Amino acid sequence: MKIKAYRSFKKKYRKLPAAIQDKVDRQIEQLSKNFKHPSLHTKKIKGIDGIWEVRVDDFYRLTFEIVEDTVFLRVVGNHDDVLKNP
């Protein structure tokens, strides 16, 4: 699948620590190959149609949506902050 990121994702990504950016990069790579890979812990966000969550690590998450054959990265950051406004 193709991967594209919304401006809001890019802005939040740049504010992450370098070590977390590396983890996000690895998860995005895996996401492009198989968005349901077990290491991603992919799940739908309850109450919001079409938005999915991926685990970066215990504290960080990213959200995305799929439009046709493209994954659009929406938000990345702390688990609680991401899920407040996915």
N, C-alpha and C positions, 0 to 999 in steps of 0.2 A: 504494500500500500504506500501511497505517497503521503508525506508528512508536511503539513504547513502549520504555522503558528500565528495566532492572532497577536496583535501589537501588545495587548495586555499581558500575554504569556511571556513575550520577549522582555518586557519591562521588569516583570517580577523575577524572571530567570537571571537577569544581570545582577540583581541584588542578592542572590544566593551566595553562600560561601563556595569557594572553588571545589571543595570536596563534594559538596552536594550537587553542584553543576555536573561533576563527573558521573555521579550516580544517575542523575536525570538523563544525561546523554546515553548511558548504557540502557536505561529503560526505554528511551525513545527508539533506540536501535532495535531492541527486541519487539517493541510495539509495531514497528514497520514490517517485521517479519510475520508476527502472529499476535494479534491483539488479545488473544485469550491464553497466552502462554502462562503456565502456573506461577512463574516467578514474578509476574506483574500483579497478581492478586486482583485482576480486573473485575469490577462489579459496576452495575448500574447504580446511579444515584437515585435514591427513593424520592418519588414525588416530582421528578423532572425528567420528562421524556427525552430520550436521545443523548443524554449526557452520561459519560462513564468516568470512573475513577481508577487510577493506577497507583499502586504503592511504590514510592521511591525508597523509603526506609520506614522505620517505626514512627517517625515524626513528620515526614514530608509526603505529600501527595501531588499528583497532577490530574487534571481533568481534560477530557477530549470529547469530541463528537465526530461521527463518521458521516460524510456526505459523499455519496456515490463511492468512488474508490480512493477517497482522500481522508486522512485523519487530520482534524483541525485541533491543535493543542490550544486549550482555553486559559487555564490558570495553573500555577505551580506555587507551592509554598507549604507552610505549616498546615498540618492536617485540619485543625479547627478553622483556620482562616479560609482555606480552600473550600471547605464544605459549606461555609456561610454564604458564599457567592460563587458557585461553581461555574 
